[in-house]
Amino acid sequence: MINDLWYKNAVVYCLSVETFMDSNGDGIGDFQGLQRRLDYLAGLGVTAIWLMPFQTSPGRDDGYDVSDYYNVDPRYGSLGDFVEFTHGAKQRGIRVLIDLVVNHTSDEHPWFKEARANTNSQYRDWYVWSKTKPENANEGMVFPGVQKSTWTRDKESGEYFFHRFYEFQPDLNTANPLVQAEILKIMGFWIQLGVSGFRMDAVPFVIAEKGVQVKKPREQFDMLRTFREFLQWRKGDSIILAEANVVPKENLEYFGDDGDRMQMMFNFHVNQALFYAMASADSQPLVKAMQDTEKRPTTGQWGVFLRNHDELDLGRLTESQRQAVFSAFGPDKTMQLYDRGIRRRLAPMLGGDIRRLKLAYSLMYSLPGTPVLRYGDEIGMGDDLSLPERNCARTPMQWSDEPQGGFTKNDNPVLPVISEGPYGFEHLNVAFQRRDSESMLNWTERMIRMRKEAPEIGWGTFNVIDSGDPGVLIMRYEWRKNVVMIIHSFHDKPVEITFALKEDDDANSLVDILDGHDSRADGDGKHHMVLEPYGFRWYRAGGLDYLLKRSVV
């Protein structure tokens, strides 16, 4: 089956329905409110919306504790509201991806309630049990420092159940064929209601072996092929974007050597190296990370990002690299989480420096893969470190300088809206920035448009050109004989660089497609330029005729 690889040149926008826009004044965002903001998202230029969990849930883990996979949490609306939203998105050319959280359920899910109440229940084997507490119960916690064990005694059944995450999230026994069939049914249900795919949560845990006897879990990769085949039978252009923070040598196991497993994966390896580059002005580990993750199937694609709804996980860096990032962006213990990451949003991490913010996002849009933008980052939203764990970076969207930032008319929103200080809604909001031609919002719209006009990044091959300075990264992309060159300086001072293009490039003229800093080579075929602090350039090689000859997908 030949599929539409739309995700190769997409721009994805991640949001939480709960904190995006409230339509009925109860203090909680909902689908009707989100639908009212679809024109805003279409104007921004995003081509896909990724929705964080919105299904029925007790809400103890921001919706990741699902108690009904086949419904919308009543706080956000109804299934009818959801379908109206997906229809409205489709009218505007925007696809919808939703979170698929099937590693575990809530302990209030009917499946678990029946499983704990009756050892002969058909759902008993849908979960993982032990009569005694396993010896390794204090190992493998996802949230160290917060989570005490991976096995908890259930008072009702008298046995221990396995939970990789919080104790109120019992793991599903995903090796059980009936559980796998149910996962396919869940995907089929939402595909039928208009979604184009799923961001699958915690994929390595979903496919890992589970049980008392498992000392070193092995991944059941064939499960991913089953998911892929089912989705493409139901809807040929639907995808799975996998959350899998794994080492590069394991990447092809998730993509599949023949591209028959996951269509997309988040590139955590590059993400961590990117933050080290910004902290140290050394791009070499970032270059290595890109090269280490370059190999993937033709149909495979990376999701590249800066910040998301979780902490910035630095676990793949060396100890010295990790400490450098902590020192630069999260020096206070209140800014750190789980002994491995930083829980802040990007703008406060970078001290609100608009030059560094633009550098970071220019990098994201130009890295190999598909950019994934988090809601609020288009205006440089901040965080609230007084909120527990990851909630500090999940505050409501700031639409205007009206009370509660225009998010709700209720005085008690689901999470406090950031007020006062440099990131307060009183002066940092969408309404103000829309009227300011130099704002972060208008710059983001321009960058998204430019990224969509550079399919070479999503489709082509890349190589790194030597700038003679480890603090300056020069990326060259080529696709269908068209060349894009993108330069970033991590230095806080002006820097002069000299470089040459490949011999077979039309290297005499570099046309700046961002700010008009065109460059012509001198007599020896080299380009010389001065970059301002945290400066960047986007070029096309070969002159302006590329507009007439460039191939379009």
N, C-alpha and C positions, 0 to 999 in steps of 0.2 A: 504494500500500500504506500503510495506517494503522499506525503503529508505537507501541509502548509507550515513552513518553518517560521511563522510570524514572530516567534519569540527571539529570533536572531537579531532583530533590529528594533526591539521594543524598548519602552521606558516604563518601568513598573513603579507604582505609587502605593506604599503600604499605609493602611489606616486602621484604626479601631472604631467601629461603629459607635461604641459606648462613649467615646470622647471626641467625636468629630463635630456633630451638630444635633442639637436637641430641638425637635419640632413642637412638642406638646407641653413644655415647661415643667417636666417632672425632674429635671436635673440630669437626665441620662440621654446620651445620644441615641438616635434611632434611624431606621431606614428611610423614613419620610424626610428627616432632616438631611441625610446623606443625599437623597435624590435631589433636593433643592440645591445642592452644591455640585451637581454633575457638570453644569456649565462652567463653573470655576475650574474644575479638573480638566475639562476639555480645552479650555483656554490656556491652561498651563502647558498642555501638549502631551500629557501622559497617554499611553496607549493601552495600559492594563492597570487595574486596581486589584491589589491583594488585600483581602479582608482578614483581619485577625479574628479569632473565634467569636461567633455570635449565636451559636446553638444553645439550647437550654442548659443551664449550668447553675450550681449553687454560688459560683463566682468567687471561690476561695483562691483560685490561681488565675484570675483575669480571664476566665472562660476556658482555660486549658483543662479544666475538670468537667468534662461533658457528661451530662446526665440524660440527654436525648439527642441522638445524631440526626434525627429526621424532623427537626422543628427549629424554629427561631425562638430565642429567649423572649418571653412576652414583654420584657422591658424594652426591647428594640423594635417590636412590631410583630407582624404575622408573616406567614409564608406568602400571602398575597402581596404584602409590602416588599418582600424580597424579590418576587418576580417582577413587580413594577420597577424596582431598581435595576435589575439585570436588563430589562427591556429598555429602560432609559439609557443605560450605558451602551447597549448595542446600537441604539439610534445615533449615538455620538461617536461611534467607532472605537469604543473602549471595551476591552475584554475584562472579565472578572475571574480572579483566582481566589479560592478560599482555603483557609487552614483546614488540614485534615489531621486530626489529633487521634490516632488510633493505637498508640503505644500503651495507653492506659485510659481508664474511664474515671469518673467521679465515684466515690464510694456510695453515692446516692443514686447511681444508675440502677434501674430495675434488674439488670443482669446480675450485678454484684449483690444486690439485696437478696435475690433468690438464691444465689450461689452460697452466701454465708448462712442462710437460713436452713438449707437442706443439702446435705452431702450427696444426695441422689439426684439433685436437680440437673437438668440438661445444661445449665450454665456453670456448673461446678468446675468443669474442665476448661472453661473460658478464661479462668484466672490461674495463678500459680500458687500452690499451697505447700506447706510443710507442717508435719506434726510437732516438730521441735524447731527451735531457733537455729538456723545454719551457722556454722563457724565463721563464715565470711560475711555475716550480716552487717558488719561495720565497715565494709569496703564498697567502693563503687558508687558512692552517693553523688548525684548531680549537683546538689547544693551543699557542699561542705561548709561547716560552720553554722548552718541553719538546720540541715537535715541530720538526724542522729543515726539512722539505720536504713537498710533497704528491705528489712523484714519486720513486720509489725504483727503482734498477736491480736487476732480478732476475738473480742470478748464473746460474741454471739456463737461463733462456730468452735472456738477453743483452739484453732490452729493459726499458724502464721501465714500471712500472704505477702507476696513479693511486690515491691514498688520501687522502681528506679528513681522516681521523683518523690514528691511529698507523700506522707502516710495516708492522706485522703485520696490518693490517686493510684489504686491498685492496677498493676500491669495486666494487660490482656495476654493470654497465652496464644501469641500470634502463630505458633507452629500448628495449632489446631485447625484442621481444614474448615471446620464450621465457622471459626473466627475469620479466616481468610475470605470465605464466601460472604460473610457479613460486611467486611470491608469493601468488597466489590459492589455489594448492594448499596452501601452508603455513597460510594462514588457515582454509581449509576443514577441514584436519586437526584443528586445535585446537578449532574450533567444535564438531566432532563429539565431542570429548572433554569438553565441558561448559563451555567458557569463554563469556563474554558479550561479549567484544570485546577490543580491543588498545589499549595505549598505544604508538603508533607513534613510534619513535625518529628524531630528526633529519629530519623530514618535508621541510623545504626542500631538503636535500641529496638525499633520495630522488628527488624529482621534478625536480631541476635537470639541465640538459644537461651532459654530461661529454665530455671529449676534448681532444686537442691543439689543435684549431682554435677551441675555445670560449674567448673572451676575457672575455665577460660572460654568465655562464650564465642562461638563461631557464628559468622553471619550466614544467613540462608538467602543468598543472592537470587536464587531462582524466583523467590517471592516478588522481587522487583520486576522481573520479566512478566510475571502473571499480571501485576498491576498495569504495566504498560500495554500489554496486549488487550486487556479488557477495555481500557480507556479508548484505544484506537479503533476497536470494533464498534464501540458506542458512538464515538465522535472523533473522526480522524485527526483533527488538529488540536485536540486537547492534550495537556501536558501535566507533568509532575515536576515541580521545583523542589528539590530535596534539601532539607537541612541536615547536612552530614559534615561535621567538623572532623575530617579524617586526614591522615598524612597523604602526600601526593602519590605514593606508590599504590595506594588503594583506590585512586580515583576511577580507573577504568573498570573496577569491579562494580561501581555504582552506575557509571554510564553504560557499561557493557562494551566489550571489544568491538562488537558489530553495531553499537548504538541501539541495542534492543532492551535497555533498562530505563534509567532516568533520562529525560530530555535535558533537564537543567539541574545544576547544583550550585549552592552558594560557595564562593571561593573564600573560605575563612583563612586559608594560608596566605593569600595575597593581602587580605584585609589587615592582618596583624603586621605584616612587613611594611605595609603602607604607613601605618601609624609610627612604626619605628623610623621610617625615612623622614617623616615630618618632625619627629622628636630630635633626630640626630643629624639631619642634613646629609645623610648617607643613603643613596639610592641602591647600592649594590645588593643588599639582602632582598630588596623589592624586585630587582631584576632577576635574581636567582629564583624567587618565588614564582614569578611569571613564567620563567623558563621551565621550572619544575612542574607547573600545571598546564603547560602548553598542549601536551598531547591529550587529545580527546576525539571521539568519533565525529564525523562530518555533521551529524545531526545534533551533537551535544553542544551545550552552551553553558558558560559560567554566569551566575548572577553575581554582580559586583556591587558592593555597598560600602558605606562608611559606618553609620550607626544603625542599630535596629532597636527592637523593643526589649532586648535582653542586655546584659552587660557586654562591654567590649572585651571579649575573651582573648587574653594574651598568653594562653597556655602553650602555644607552639613556639614562642620565642625562647631564646636562651635566657638564663637568669639575668645576665648583664643587660641584654636588650630590653627585657621586661622592666627592669628597674629604671632604665632610661625613659621608657614611655610613662611609667608611673610618676617619675620625677617631673616630667614635662607637662602631663595632662591630668594627673590625679594624685597629687602628692599627699593629700590628707586621707587618713584611713576612712573617713566618712564618705569619700568619693570612690572607694574600692569595694569589691564584693567577691565573695566566695574564694578568696585567696588567689584569684587568678585574673581579675578584670576590673574595669572602670565602669561605673554605672551612670556617668554623666551624658548629657546630650553634647553634640559636637560644638555648638557655638561657645558655651562656657568652657569647654575643654581647651579651645583655642583662644581664650581670653577675649572673645568678642571681636577679634581682629579680622575685619572684613577682607583684608588681603589674603590671610591664611585660609579663611573660609572659602573664598573663591578658588584658591589654589587647590584645596582639598576636593571641591566638587568638580573642578575641571579635570582633576585626576580621575575621579570616579567615572565621569562620562567618557574618558579616553582609555580606560583600562580594557584589556581583552575580555569581552563579555557584554552582558546586558545590564544597564544601571538600574538599581532599585533604590528609590528615594523614600525616606520616611516622612510621614505627615508632619507639617510644621517646620521642617528643615528648610523649606523654600523661603521662609521668612527669618530663619535664624533663631528659632525658639530656644528657650533655656530650660532649666530643670529645677526641681524643688527637692533639695537634699534632705529636707525634714521628713519626707515621705519614706516609708520602709522599702528596702530592697530595690527592685526595678521600677516601682511605681514612680520614682522621682523623674523618670524620663517618659512617663505616659500621661502627662497632664493634658487637659482639654485644649483643643485648637483655639487660637486667638484670632478671631475674625474682625474685631473692631474695638473701639475704646468704650463701648457700652458696658454696663455692669456685667460681670462674668465673661468679659471679652467677647460678648455677642454669641457665646456658645449656648447659653440657656437664659431664660427669664427667671429661673429658680435661684433662690439665695443659697441653696445647698447642693452644688453640683456633685456628681459622683466622685470626682477628685477635685481638689482645689485648683482653680485657675491661677496661674502665676501672676502675682500682683506686686507692684512697686519694684524698685531696683531696675537694673539695666535691661532685664528681660520681661518686665511687667507688661501686661496687655494694654495699659494706658497709653503706651507709645510704641509698642512693638506688636503690630497686628496687620492683617491682610488689607484692611481698608486704607490705612495710611500708606502702605507700600505700593498699592495699586496706583496711587496718585503721584508717586515719586519715580521718575524715569530712571534714576540711578539706584533704585532699591535692590535688595537681594532677590525679591520676588520677580521683578522684571528681568533681572539678569538671569535668573534660573529659567524663566520662560524662553529667553533667547538661547541659552545653552542647550536646552532640550530640543529646540528646533534645529540647532546646528548638529547635535548628535544624531538626530534622525536623518539628517542630510549627509551623514558620513557613514554609510553602510559598510565601508571598508573595515571599520572597527569591529562590527558584529560578525561580519562574514569572512574577512580577509585573514591573511597571515601577518605576523609582526616580527620585527627585529629591532634591537636596540643599537643606536648609533653612538659611537664614542664621542662624548663631549669634552673629554679631557679633565672633567671635574666630577667627582662622585656625588656632588650635591646638585647636579643638573641631569635630568633624565630626558633623553630624546627617543621618542618612539616613532617608528616608521611602519605604517600599515599599507598593504597592497592587496587589491582585489580587482579582477578584470582589467588589469593594466592601469588602474588608477591608484595614485599614491597620496596618502595623508601623512603629514608629519606633525607631531605634537611635542612641545618642549615645556618642561617645568623646572623651575629653580626652587630648591628648598632653603636657599640662603636668606638670611635676614639683611643682607647688604647687596648692593649692585654687583653683578658679576659679568665678565666678558668671556665669551666662548667662541671657539672656531671649530667648524666641523665640515665634512664633505658627505654628499649623498652617495648612493651606490652608483657605479659606473654607468649602468644602463638606465638610470633615471634622467629625465629632462631636468637637469639640476641647476640650470642657469637662473631660473626664476621660481621663487617660492611666494605664492600668493597667500596673504594673511586673510583667513575667512572669519576672523573674530574682530580685530581692532585696526586693521589697515597698516600693520608694520611689515609691508612686503620686503623681501630680501633678494638681492641679486648677488650671484657668486662673483668673486674677483677673477683675475687672470689665471690663477692656479686652480680654479674650480671650487674654492672653499667659500663658505659663508662665515661672516663675522658679525656678531651682534652683542649688544649689551642688554642684559635682563635686569629689570628693577627687582627690589626685594620681593621674594615670593612671586616672581613674574612667570607668565606662561604665554605661549603662542600656539595657535592652530594654523597650519599651513596646508595648502595643496601644491604639489610639485607639477610643473609643466605649464604654467600660465593659465589664463582664463578660459581657454577652449575646453577645459574639462566639463564645463556646464553643458556643452553641446554634445559631447561624446560619452558622458558617464552613463553606464548601464544602471538600470533601476530594477529592483526586485519586483 
